[in-house]
């Protein structure tokens, strides 16, 4: 065996020892040897990532350049990029420096216009004569985009038109397929488009856009911008819009109001047409709203040229009642239509078809042209005649002029219903004529039926009535010629109420009537049933919404009665709604001293209730009710209860009158009503929010429009409205006249009369806003006062020898006036008052006729000595 041993000291010498095989030592030796050169210093360059795919238009792609030193290399390295596609930039830009062991991230910015392709980008590092490089494989995809164009790019529209259109077209670029949202900016104020902005357009499609320019847009030029947006992509196009003025016309009428005498000579007005912006086409004018039977010359429609006018003569037949109408003249040319309203006043005879003239219960007859403050006095005014009837007349008479009765000709007719269940039709002008017809309600009742004895109703001591039959004021539908009434009968020891519908010309029953009245009302699972024995229909009937509304309540002794309002279809007489103010309890009568239930122009129903149990929202004693007819139901819509309702109910100071619906007011609450009760406090209420019940109020109702404590006088009749003034007739009190200002009564009252016994319902006669007279019962006599001064003009006790004295009256009797006469029902008669001229009309008065022509109906007169 041979063994060699090499030892290498720190210095460059080598010692060699050699042994021979088999363990023989050969020997050792040493000597000097030259050293190797050291390794070279260098660097390397690395790109991460080495491949990038980017979209044209993008700036979010990055890569990193890193430098690594070798064998102690420490010099900075200068980096240069080559091979970048044209337009592509980096941040930082080439060239830049990197130190050994560091890296630099570069962001690529690729222009949107760059075409797709693959590119090799070389990053070269140079330092001290050393150069190394690395390659980046760059792939660029073209940008997906869209284009938007308008056709046409300029558009002309006419003010007031909606037929101008333009189209929005979108195109795809490089495979773009997303939906585009289009918005419009710069439209004139009020202008609209269809579809409305913003709207969606699929790429590669066209959306037509219709432009509507209202008449309020001023003519001129407008720059519209149509912008399409899809994610981050936005492109716009401009539309030059020109708005030209409309060639149009206007229509006018002179005079602005027209008055015509029914049956008299014609009245004229002129319709003129004015062209605008060069308008020259003829305009066809049509008239609407004419009274029945009215004719015009020329007949409607007729043509009027722009810049000219057409005189129209209007004639109204004598069969048209006095009233206000709205005549509408509509002009049409091609697609253009304009209208003007022309108030028309017809002077003629006035029908009295409901309690105190109208559903608002204003109690004012403003069509009285005969009776004036100058001729209503005991020298020229008084009792004309008396016609007997078979029982008490409690509700006031009704009146229809010019009624054509079969076989009897045309008459002015006054209708009276009695507590003996009879209905009379009298000639209003003939003192000597028998009734034109008389109907006994008992003939439409069960065999053996009678009126209800007052002892059965337990009310004789209060009212002095001996029997109960027709209590309330009926209502007439002049369109269908139907008189509706409610009658009580006593049949087989039971009280029965029925709704009757009589023909005004014959007194015969209509519509399959009568209908027996019955009702139930369910609240929270508990049912309340109408009890005939304890109910009485005292409020005047109301015709509204195609329904007859009937109020019920106390039979004058408060024994188990309940306040009810029932609704019946006027054409079928079928019940279509029932409401009670005291479900499950008693009282809260709707009696109103006979005043009619009220209705506003929207068809809401109003009534007052008497004393009783109170629970807010359900049991509404001593309250004002607002009810709404909803299909075949009658529902509570709102209510008002005075804060001191407990005191009022406990002291028999309940609300007991009709509700006055005021015309629209100029103050903050345009829709108002006025209510009051036995205490005499006046309540002005907002019909849009009656105020309900203020449980925290201690000295007044702060939630309502106005409250005047004791302002009406105790036990006043229903408030009366005339000439922006409200009148109250309290017991043992003056008549008070309050002016209205911005929806509030001006207190104290501006005018008041001498103290009167009072307490009854008053009416006013007037010729528009002049010659006002207030009429009312003062104890057993009738009084008339000048409505402007409240100076007494006349009483039925002034004339000598009891000439004008009234017979005994029924409880709460009230006068009514029509066509120069005052009608009053008594305990046994109908009494007619009027002017005491030497010649008085018996028949045919109140007509109008052209000069040199005769009236439609014969005029009969009589000479009387007074």
C-alpha positions in Angstrom: 0.0 0.0 0.0 1.1 3.5 -0.9 -0.1 6.5 1.0 0.3 10.1 -0.2 -0.3 13.0 2.2 -0.7 16.5 0.9 -0.8 19.4 3.3 -1.5 22.9 2.1 -0.4 25.6 4.5 -1.7 29.1 4.4 1.1 30.1 2.3 1.7 28.7 -1.2 3.7 25.7 -0.4 3.0 22.0 -0.7 4.4 19.2 1.4 4.2 15.7 -0.2 4.6 12.5 1.8 4.7 9.2 -0.1 4.4 5.6 1.4 4.9 2.6 -0.5 2.4 -0.3 -0.6 2.9 -2.7 2.1 3.6 0.0 4.6 7.1 1.1 3.5 7.7 4.8 3.9 9.2 6.3 0.8 9.7 9.9 2.0 8.5 13.5 2.1 9.3 16.6 0.1 8.2 20.2 -0.1 8.3 23.1 -2.7 6.7 26.4 -3.8 3.6 26.6 -6.3 1.9 29.7 -8.1 -1.9 30.8 -7.0 -5.1 31.0 -9.4 -6.7 34.4 -10.4 -9.8 35.5 -8.4 -13.4 35.1 -10.1 -14.8 38.2 -12.1 -17.4 40.6 -10.6 -20.7 40.8 -12.6 -24.5 41.3 -12.4 -27.6 39.7 -13.7 -31.0 41.3 -14.8 -34.4 39.7 -14.2 -37.9 40.8 -15.4 -41.1 39.7 -13.5 -43.4 38.8 -15.1 -41.7 37.9 -18.3 -45.0 38.0 -20.3 -47.8 40.6 -20.2 -51.2 40.8 -21.9 -52.7 44.3 -21.9 -55.7 46.2 -23.5 -55.2 49.1 -25.7 -56.0 52.2 -23.8 -55.0 50.6 -20.5 -52.5 51.9 -17.9 -52.7 49.2 -15.2 -50.2 46.7 -16.5 -46.8 46.6 -14.7 -43.6 44.6 -14.6 -40.5 44.7 -12.3 -36.8 45.0 -13.3 -34.4 43.5 -10.7 -30.5 43.6 -10.5 -28.4 40.9 -8.7 -24.7 41.4 -8.1 -22.1 38.6 -8.6 -18.6 38.3 -6.9 -18.9 41.5 -5.1 -20.3 43.6 -7.9 -21.6 46.8 -6.4 -21.8 49.4 -9.2 -25.1 51.0 -10.3 -26.7 49.7 -13.5 -28.3 51.8 -16.2 -31.5 50.2 -17.6 -32.6 50.9 -21.1 -35.9 49.6 -22.7 -36.1 48.8 -26.3 -38.7 47.3 -28.5 -41.7 49.2 -27.0 -44.5 49.6 -29.6 -45.0 53.1 -30.9 -46.9 55.3 -28.5 -46.4 53.0 -25.5 -44.7 54.6 -22.6 -43.5 53.5 -19.2 -43.3 55.1 -15.8 -40.5 55.6 -15.0 -39.4 56.3 -18.5 -36.4 54.6 -20.1 -33.5 55.2 -19.2 -33.2 54.8 -15.4 -30.6 53.6 -12.9 -30.8 50.7 -10.5 -28.4 49.8 -7.7 -27.4 46.2 -7.1 -29.9 44.2 -5.2 -32.8 46.5 -5.9 -35.8 46.5 -8.3 -38.0 49.0 -10.1 -41.6 48.5 -11.0 -42.7 50.0 -14.3 -46.2 50.8 -15.4 -47.1 50.5 -19.1 -49.4 53.1 -20.7 -50.9 51.8 -24.0 -52.7 54.2 -26.2 -56.3 53.4 -27.1 -55.4 53.7 -30.8 -52.9 50.9 -30.7 -53.5 47.9 -32.9 -53.4 44.4 -31.5 -50.2 42.5 -31.7 -47.3 40.7 -30.0 -44.1 42.5 -29.1 -40.7 41.8 -27.5 -39.6 44.5 -25.1 -35.9 44.2 -24.1 -34.6 45.6 -20.8 -30.8 46.1 -21.1 -28.6 46.8 -18.1 -25.2 48.4 -18.6 -22.5 49.1 -16.0 -18.7 49.4 -16.3 -18.5 47.8 -19.6 -20.8 45.0 -18.6 -24.1 44.5 -20.4 -26.9 42.1 -19.8 -30.5 42.0 -20.9 -33.9 40.3 -20.4 -36.9 40.1 -22.6 -40.6 40.9 -21.9 -43.2 39.3 -24.1 -45.9 41.9 -24.5 -49.3 41.1 -26.1 -51.7 44.0 -26.8 -55.4 43.5 -27.4 -57.4 46.2 -29.2 -59.9 48.3 -27.0 -63.6 47.4 -27.1 -65.6 50.6 -27.5 -68.7 52.2 -29.0 -69.7 55.2 -31.1 -72.8 57.4 -30.8 -74.4 59.4 -33.5 -77.6 61.5 -33.9 -79.8 61.8 -36.9 -80.6 64.6 -37.6 -78.0 66.6 -35.8 -80.2 69.7 -36.0 -83.9 69.7 -35.1 -86.7 72.3 -35.3 -89.7 72.0 -32.9 -92.8 74.1 -32.5 -93.8 75.5 -29.1 -96.6 73.4 -27.8 -95.9 70.5 -30.1 -94.9 66.9 -29.4 -94.2 65.6 -32.9 -90.5 66.4 -33.4 -88.2 63.3 -33.4 -84.5 62.4 -33.7 -82.7 59.1 -33.6 -79.8 57.9 -31.4 -77.6 55.3 -33.1 -74.8 53.3 -31.4 -72.1 51.3 -33.1 -69.7 48.6 -31.8 -65.9 48.8 -32.0 -63.6 45.8 -31.6 -66.4 43.5 -30.5 -68.1 45.8 -27.9 -71.4 44.3 -26.9 -72.5 45.9 -23.6 -75.7 48.0 -23.2 -75.3 51.8 -23.4 -77.2 54.3 -21.1 -78.1 57.5 -22.9 -78.8 60.7 -21.1 -80.0 64.1 -22.5 -78.8 67.4 -21.2 -79.7 71.0 -22.2 -83.4 70.4 -22.8 -85.5 73.6 -22.5 -87.3 73.8 -19.1 -90.4 71.7 -19.1 -89.5 69.9 -22.4 -89.9 66.1 -22.2 -88.8 63.2 -24.3 -90.1 59.8 -25.0 -88.5 57.6 -23.9 -87.6 59.8 -20.9 -83.9 60.4 -20.1 -82.0 58.3 -19.2 -82.8 55.3 -21.4 -81.0 52.2 -22.6 -79.8 51.5 -26.2 -78.4 48.2 -27.3 -75.1 48.5 -29.2 -75.6 48.5 -33.0 -79.2 49.7 -32.7 -81.2 52.9 -33.1 -83.6 54.5 -30.6 -86.1 57.0 -31.9 -86.7 59.9 -29.5 -89.9 62.0 -29.5 -89.6 65.6 -28.2 -92.4 67.4 -26.5 -92.1 71.2 -26.1 -94.7 72.8 -23.9 -96.2 76.2 -24.7 -94.3 77.7 -21.8 -90.9 77.3 -23.6 -89.7 80.6 -25.2 -88.7 80.4 -28.8 -84.9 80.2 -29.3 -81.9 78.0 -30.0 -80.8 75.3 -27.5 -77.7 73.0 -27.5 -78.6 69.5 -26.4 -75.9 67.0 -25.4 -76.6 63.3 -25.8 -74.2 61.2 -23.8 -73.8 57.5 -23.9 -72.2 55.7 -21.0 -71.1 52.0 -20.5 -69.0 51.3 -17.4 -66.0 53.6 -17.8 -66.6 54.4 -21.5 -68.3 57.8 -22.2 -69.1 59.4 -25.6 -71.3 62.3 -26.5 -72.9 63.9 -29.5 -74.5 67.3 -29.9 -78.0 68.2 -31.2 -78.8 71.7 -32.2 -82.4 72.4 -31.3 -84.4 75.4 -32.6 -87.8 76.1 -31.0 -90.1 78.2 -33.2 -93.2 80.0 -31.9 -96.5 78.2 -32.4 -98.9 79.5 -35.0 -102.0 79.5 -32.8 -105.1 81.4 -31.9 -106.9 82.7 -28.9 -110.6 82.9 -28.2 -112.5 85.6 -26.3 -116.1 86.5 -25.6 -117.7 89.9 -24.9 -119.4 90.7 -22.6 -117.6 88.5 -20.1 -121.0 87.6 -18.5 -124.4 87.2 -20.0 -127.9 87.6 -18.5 -131.0 86.4 -20.3 -134.7 86.4 -19.4 -136.2 82.9 -19.5 -139.0 83.1 -22.1 -138.1 86.7 -22.9 -136.0 88.4 -25.6 -132.7 87.0 -26.6 -129.3 88.3 -25.3 -126.3 88.7 -27.4 -122.6 88.0 -27.0 -119.7 88.0 -29.4 -117.1 85.3 -29.9 -113.8 86.6 -31.4 -110.7 84.8 -32.7 -107.3 86.3 -32.8 -104.5 84.6 -34.8 -101.0 84.3 -33.3 -97.6 84.0 -35.2 -99.2 84.1 -38.6 -102.2 81.7 -37.9 -104.8 82.1 -40.7 -107.0 78.9 -40.6 -110.7 79.2 -39.8 -111.8 78.1 -36.3 -114.9 76.1 -35.6 -116.6 77.2 -32.4 -118.9 74.9 -30.4 -121.1 76.0 -27.4 -121.6 73.7 -24.4 -123.5 74.1 -21.1 -126.5 75.8 -22.6 -129.7 75.5 -20.4 -132.2 72.8 -21.6 -134.1 74.0 -24.7 -131.9 77.1 -25.2 -131.1 78.0 -28.8 -128.5 80.2 -30.4 -128.3 82.0 -33.7 -126.1 81.0 -35.4 -126.6 77.5 -34.2 -123.6 75.7 -32.6 -121.1 74.9 -34.1 -120.2 77.8 -36.3 -117.0 79.1 -38.0 -115.0 82.2 -37.2 -112.1 83.5 -39.2 -109.0 84.8 -37.3 -109.2 88.5 -36.8 -113.0 88.5 -36.7 -115.9 88.0 -34.4 -119.3 86.3 -34.5 -122.3 87.8 -32.7 -124.4 85.1 -31.0 -128.0 85.6 -30.0 -129.1 83.4 -27.1 -132.8 82.6 -26.3 -133.9 80.6 -23.2 -137.4 79.1 -22.9 -139.7 79.9 -20.1 -139.4 76.4 -18.8 -135.8 77.1 -17.6 -135.7 78.0 -13.9 -133.7 80.8 -12.6 -130.1 80.0 -12.0 -126.5 80.3 -12.9 -124.9 78.4 -15.7 -121.5 78.1 -17.2 -121.4 78.4 -21.0 -118.3 77.1 -22.6 -117.2 78.3 -26.1 -114.6 75.9 -27.6 -112.7 76.8 -30.7 -111.0 74.1 -32.8 -108.7 74.2 -35.8 -106.8 71.1 -36.8 -105.1 69.9 -33.6 -105.5 73.2 -31.8 -108.3 73.7 -29.3 -108.9 76.6 -26.9 -111.9 77.3 -24.7 -113.4 80.2 -22.7 -116.0 80.0 -20.0 -118.9 82.5 -20.1 -121.0 82.8 -16.9 -124.6 82.8 -17.8 -127.4 84.1 -15.5 -130.9 83.1 -16.4 -133.6 85.3 -14.9 -136.8 83.2 -14.4 -138.9 81.5 -11.9 -137.2 79.8 -9.0 -138.0 76.3 -7.9 -137.8 75.4 -4.2 -136.9 71.7 -4.3 -135.1 71.2 -1.0 -134.9 72.5 2.6 -133.9 76.2 2.4 -133.1 76.2 -1.3 -129.8 74.3 -1.6 -127.8 71.4 -0.3 -125.3 73.9 1.3 -128.3 75.1 3.4 -127.4 78.8 2.8 -131.1 79.6 3.3 -130.9 82.4 0.7 -133.1 82.9 -2.4 -131.0 85.3 -4.4 -133.4 85.3 -7.4 -136.2 87.3 -5.9 -137.1 90.3 -8.1 -140.5 91.1 -6.8 -140.1 91.5 -3.0 -137.9 94.4 -1.9 -137.3 96.3 1.3 -139.3 99.2 -0.2 -142.5 97.2 -0.8 -142.5 94.7 2.0 -144.6 96.6 4.6 -148.1 96.3 6.0 -149.4 98.8 3.4 -148.4 96.9 0.3 -147.6 93.4 1.6 -149.8 90.9 3.4 -151.8 87.7 3.5 -153.1 86.7 0.0 -155.0 83.5 0.7 -155.3 80.4 2.8 -155.8 76.8 1.6 -156.9 74.2 4.1 -155.1 70.9 4.7 -155.9 67.9 7.0 -153.1 68.1 9.5 -150.1 69.9 10.9 -147.5 71.1 8.3 -144.1 70.7 10.0 -141.7 70.6 7.1 -141.8 73.7 4.9 -143.6 73.8 1.5 -141.8 73.1 -1.8 -142.4 74.9 -5.1 -142.1 74.1 -8.8 -143.0 76.7 -11.5 -144.6 75.8 -14.8 -145.6 72.2 -14.1 -147.6 70.6 -16.8 -150.2 68.4 -15.1 -152.1 65.8 -17.1 -155.4 67.2 -18.1 -154.9 70.4 -16.0 -152.4 72.4 -18.0 -149.4 74.3 -16.7 -149.4 75.6 -13.1 -147.0 77.0 -10.6 -147.3 74.4 -7.9 -146.7 74.5 -4.2 -146.4 71.1 -2.4 -147.3 70.5 1.2 -147.0 67.3 3.3 -149.0 66.9 6.6 -148.8 65.0 9.8 -152.0 63.3 8.7 -149.9 61.5 6.0 -151.3 63.5 3.2 -149.5 65.3 0.3 -151.1 68.3 -1.5 -150.3 70.0 -4.7 -151.8 73.5 -4.8 -151.9 76.1 -7.5 -149.6 78.7 -6.0 -151.4 81.6 -7.7 -155.1 80.7 -7.4 -156.8 81.4 -4.1 -160.0 79.6 -5.1 -158.8 76.5 -6.7 -159.1 73.1 -5.1 -155.9 71.0 -4.8 -154.5 70.0 -8.1 -154.0 66.6 -6.6 -153.9 65.1 -3.1 -152.4 61.8 -2.1 -153.0 59.9 1.1 -149.9 58.0 2.1 -152.1 55.6 3.9 -153.3 54.3 0.6 -149.8 52.9 0.1 -149.8 51.3 3.5 -151.2 48.1 5.0 -154.9 47.8 5.4 -156.1 49.6 8.5 -153.0 51.7 8.7 -153.3 55.1 10.5 -151.0 57.9 11.4 -149.0 57.3 14.6 -150.8 58.6 17.6 -148.7 61.0 19.5 -149.3 59.1 22.7 -147.5 56.1 21.0 -144.5 58.3 20.2 -144.7 59.9 23.7 -144.1 63.4 22.3 -147.4 65.3 22.7 -146.3 67.5 25.6 -143.2 68.7 23.8 -144.6 69.5 20.3 -148.4 69.6 20.8 -148.6 67.2 17.9 -151.6 64.9 18.0 -150.4 62.5 15.4 -147.2 61.8 13.5 -147.1 61.3 9.8 -144.9 63.2 7.4 -142.6 65.3 9.7 -139.7 66.4 7.6 -139.4 68.6 4.6 -139.5 66.4 1.4 -137.1 66.8 -1.5 -137.8 67.1 -5.2 -135.7 65.9 -8.1 -136.8 68.4 -10.9 -135.0 66.3 -13.5 -137.1 63.2 -13.0 -140.2 65.1 -11.6 -140.1 63.1 -8.3 -141.0 64.2 -4.8 -139.4 62.1 -2.1 -140.8 61.9 1.5 -140.6 59.8 4.6 -143.9 58.9 6.3 -144.7 57.2 9.6 -147.7 54.9 9.9 -149.2 52.8 12.6 -149.9 49.3 11.4 -150.9 46.4 13.7 -149.7 48.3 16.8 -146.3 48.9 15.2 -144.7 52.0 13.9 -143.5 51.8 10.3 -141.3 54.2 8.3 -141.4 54.2 4.6 -139.6 56.2 1.8 -142.0 57.3 -0.9 -141.4 58.7 -4.4 -144.3 60.6 -5.9 -144.8 61.9 -9.4 -145.0 65.7 -9.1 -147.6 65.9 -11.7 -150.0 63.2 -10.4 -149.0 62.3 -6.8 -148.8 58.7 -7.8 -146.0 56.4 -6.5 -142.9 55.8 -8.7 -140.0 53.5 -8.9 -141.9 50.6 -7.4 -142.2 52.4 -4.1 -142.7 52.8 -1.3 -139.8 51.2 0.5 -140.0 50.1 4.2 -137.1 51.6 6.2 -135.0 49.3 8.3 -131.3 49.3 9.2 -128.5 47.7 11.1 -125.0 48.9 11.9 -122.2 46.7 13.1 -119.2 47.9 15.0 -116.5 45.6 16.4 -118.8 42.6 16.1 -121.8 44.2 17.8 -124.9 45.0 15.8 -127.2 47.9 16.4 -130.7 47.8 14.9 -132.9 50.7 13.9 -136.0 50.8 16.2 -139.0 52.4 14.5 -140.8 53.2 17.7 -138.1 55.4 19.0 -137.0 57.1 15.8 -138.3 60.1 14.0 -137.2 61.7 10.7 -137.2 65.4 11.5 -134.3 66.7 9.3 -135.3 67.7 5.8 -134.4 65.1 3.2 -131.2 65.5 1.1 -130.8 64.6 -2.5 -127.1 64.2 -3.4 -124.8 61.7 -5.2 -127.9 60.1 -6.7 -129.1 59.2 -3.2 -131.7 60.3 -0.7 -130.2 60.9 2.7 -132.5 60.6 5.7 -131.7 61.7 9.3 -133.3 60.1 12.3 -133.3 60.7 16.0 -135.4 61.5 19.1 -139.1 61.2 19.1 -139.0 64.2 21.5 -138.6 62.3 24.7 -135.1 60.8 24.3 -136.4 57.3 25.1 -134.0 54.8 23.5 -133.6 56.8 20.3 -130.4 56.8 18.3 -129.0 59.2 15.7 -129.1 57.6 12.3 -128.3 58.7 8.7 -129.6 56.3 6.0 -128.8 56.4 2.3 -131.2 55.2 -0.4 -130.6 55.0 -4.1 -132.9 57.7 -5.7 -133.7 55.6 -8.7 -134.3 52.2 -7.1 -135.3 53.2 -3.5 -132.9 50.5 -2.3 -130.8 51.2 0.8 -127.1 51.8 0.1 -125.7 52.8 3.4 -126.5 53.1 7.1 -124.7 54.9 9.9 -125.5 55.4 13.6 -123.8 57.9 15.8 -124.5 55.8 18.9 -123.7 52.2 18.2 -124.7 50.1 21.2 -125.9 53.1 23.1 -128.7 55.6 22.9 -129.4 59.2 22.0 -127.0 61.4 19.8 -130.1 62.2 17.7 -129.9 63.7 14.3 -132.8 66.1 14.5 -131.6 69.6 13.8 -134.9 71.3 14.6 -136.0 70.0 11.2 -133.2 71.6 9.2 -132.0 69.6 6.2 -128.9 67.4 6.2 -126.2 69.2 4.2 -123.8 68.3 1.4 -120.8 70.1 -0.1 -119.9 70.2 -3.8 -117.8 67.1 -3.4 -120.7 65.0 -2.2 -119.7 64.9 1.5 -122.6 64.7 3.9 -122.8 66.8 7.1 -125.1 66.6 10.1 -125.2 67.5 13.8 -126.0 65.2 16.7 -127.7 65.8 20.1 -126.7 64.8 23.6 -125.8 61.3 24.6 -123.0 58.9 25.5 -119.6 59.9 24.0 -116.6 57.9 22.9 -114.3 59.6 20.5 -114.4 58.1 17.0 -117.4 55.8 17.6 -120.1 57.3 19.7 -120.4 60.9 18.6 -123.0 62.8 20.6 -123.0 66.6 20.5 -120.9 66.5 17.4 -120.7 67.6 13.7 -120.5 64.5 11.4 -118.9 64.3 8.0 -120.0 61.2 6.1 -119.0 59.8 2.7 -120.9 57.7 0.2 -118.5 55.0 -0.9 -120.3 52.7 -3.4 -123.2 51.2 -1.5 -121.9 52.1 2.0 -122.1 55.3 4.1 -119.0 55.8 6.2 -117.8 58.3 8.8 -115.1 60.4 7.2 -114.4 63.0 9.9 -116.0 64.7 12.9 -115.8 67.6 15.3 -116.8 67.5 19.0 -116.6 70.6 21.2 -114.1 70.3 24.0 -116.9 70.7 26.6 -119.2 68.0 25.1 -119.8 66.5 28.5 -121.1 69.8 29.9 -123.2 70.3 26.7 -124.8 66.9 26.9 -125.5 67.0 30.6 -127.2 70.4 30.3 -129.3 69.7 27.2 -127.1 72.2 25.2 -126.4 69.8 22.3 -125.9 70.7 18.7 -129.3 70.9 17.1 -129.2 72.9 13.9 -128.3 72.4 10.3 -124.7 72.7 9.0 -124.0 75.8 6.8 -121.6 75.0 4.0 -119.8 78.2 3.1 -118.7 79.1 -0.5 -114.9 78.9 -1.0 -113.1 81.4 1.2 -110.0 83.4 0.5 -108.2 82.6 3.8 -105.9 79.7 4.6 -108.9 77.3 4.7 -110.9 77.6 1.5 -113.4 74.9 2.5 -115.3 75.8 5.6 -118.6 75.2 7.4 -120.4 76.9 10.3 -122.1 75.0 13.1 -123.7 76.0 16.3 -126.0 74.5 19.0 -128.3 75.3 21.8 -125.6 77.0 23.8 -125.1 79.6 21.0 -121.4 79.0 20.5 -120.3 79.4 16.9 -117.9 76.9 15.4 -116.1 77.7 12.1 -114.6 74.5 10.9 -112.2 73.4 8.1 -114.1 70.9 6.0 -110.8 69.3 5.0 -110.0 68.6 8.7 -112.9 69.2 11.1 -110.7 68.9 14.1 -112.3 65.9 15.9 -112.0 66.2 19.7 -109.4 68.1 21.7 -109.2 66.2 25.0 -106.6 68.6 26.4 -108.5 71.8 25.7 -110.0 73.6 28.7 -111.3 76.9 27.6 -112.0 76.5 23.9 -111.3 74.4 20.8 -107.9 75.6 19.6 -107.7 73.0 16.8 -110.5 74.6 14.7 -110.6 77.7 12.5 -112.6 79.9 14.8 -114.9 79.7 17.9 -117.1 82.5 19.2 -118.6 81.5 22.6 -122.3 82.4 22.8 -121.9 84.4 19.6 -125.2 83.3 18.0 -127.5 83.7 20.9 -129.1 80.7 22.6 -131.2 78.3 20.6 -130.5 80.1 17.3 -131.8 78.7 14.0 -129.5 77.4 11.3 -127.0 80.1 10.2 -128.0 81.9 7.1 -125.4 83.1 4.4 -125.9 86.0 2.1 -123.6 88.6 0.6 -120.5 87.5 2.5 -122.5 87.8 5.8 -123.7 85.1 8.2 -126.9 85.7 10.2 -128.0 84.1 13.5 -131.5 84.2 15.1 -131.2 83.3 18.7 -133.9 83.2 21.3 -134.4 86.4 23.4 -131.6 87.9 21.4 -131.0 90.3 18.6 -130.5 89.0 15.1 -126.7 89.1 14.6 -125.0 89.7 11.2 -121.3 88.8 11.1 -119.2 89.8 8.1 -116.8 87.2 6.7 -113.1 88.1 6.1 -110.6 85.6 4.9 -112.6 82.7 6.1 -113.3 84.1 9.6 -116.3 85.9 11.2 -115.6 89.5 12.1 -116.5 89.8 15.8 -118.4 91.5 17.3 -121.2 91.4 14.7 -121.3 94.4 12.5 -125.1 94.7 12.6 -127.7 93.6 15.0 -131.5 94.0 15.4 -133.8 94.6 18.3 -134.2 91.7 20.6 -136.6 89.1 19.3 -138.2 85.9 20.7 -136.4 84.1 17.8 -135.0 80.6 17.8 -136.5 79.5 14.4 -134.8 79.0 11.1 -134.6 82.1 8.9 -134.4 82.6 5.2 -133.2 85.6 3.0 -134.7 86.8 -0.2 -132.6 89.0 -2.4 -132.0 90.0 -6.0 -128.4 88.9 -6.2 -126.5 91.0 -3.6 -129.2 93.7 -3.3 -132.6 94.1 -1.8 -132.0 91.5 0.9 -134.8 90.7 3.3 -134.4 88.2 6.2 -137.6 86.4 7.1 -138.2 84.3 10.3 -140.9 83.2 12.8 -140.8 85.3 15.9 -143.1 83.5 18.3 -146.5 83.1 16.5 -145.8 85.8 13.9 -143.6 86.2 10.9 -141.1 89.0 10.7 -139.2 90.6 7.9 -136.1 92.8 8.3 -133.9 94.6 5.9 -130.9 92.2 5.7 -128.4 95.1 5.4 -129.6 97.1 8.3 -131.7 94.6 10.3 -134.4 97.2 10.7 -137.8 95.7 10.9 -139.9 96.0 7.7 -143.0 94.0 8.5 -144.6 91.6 10.9 -147.8 89.7 10.5 -149.3 91.5 13.5 -148.9 95.1 12.1 -152.0 95.3 9.8 -155.2 96.4 11.3 -158.0 94.0 12.3 -155.7 91.0 12.3 -155.6 91.0 8.5 -152.3 89.1 8.3 -152.5 87.1 11.5 -151.2 83.5 11.1 -153.2 80.5 12.3 -151.6 78.4 15.0 -148.3 77.0 13.8 -146.6 73.6 14.1 -143.5 73.2 16.2 -140.5 74.7 14.4 -142.6 75.8 11.3 -140.5 77.9 8.9 -141.5 80.2 5.9 -140.2 79.7 2.4 -140.3 82.3 -0.5 -140.5 81.9 -4.2 -141.5 84.2 -7.1 -142.7 87.0 -4.9 -144.7 84.9 -2.5 -144.1 83.6 1.1 -145.6 80.2 1.9 -146.1 79.0 5.5 -147.6 75.8 6.7 -149.7 75.9 9.8 -151.6 73.4 11.9 -154.4 73.3 9.4 -153.6 75.2 6.3 -151.1 76.6 3.8 -151.0 80.4 4.0 -149.7 82.5 1.1 -148.3 86.1 1.6 -147.4 88.6 -1.2 -147.8 92.1 -2.5 -151.3 93.5 -2.1 -151.6 95.3 -5.4 -154.9 96.2 -6.9 -154.3 93.6 -9.5 -152.8 90.3 -8.3 -151.8 87.4 -10.4 -153.8 84.2 -10.1 -151.9 82.2 -12.7 -149.1 82.5 -15.2 -147.0 85.1 -13.3 -143.2 85.1 -13.4 -143.0 84.6 -17.2 -140.9 86.6 -19.6 -141.8 87.4 -23.3 -140.5 89.4 -26.2 -142.0 92.8 -26.9 -145.1 92.5 -29.1 -145.4 88.8 -28.3 -147.5 87.0 -25.8 -146.4 84.8 -22.9 -146.3 81.1 -23.3 -149.1 80.6 -20.7 -152.2 82.6 -20.1 -152.0 85.3 -17.4 -155.0 85.4 -15.0 -155.4 88.3 -12.6 -157.9 89.4 -10.1 -158.8 92.9 -8.8 -158.9 93.2 -5.0 -159.9 95.9 -2.6 -157.8 96.3 0.5 
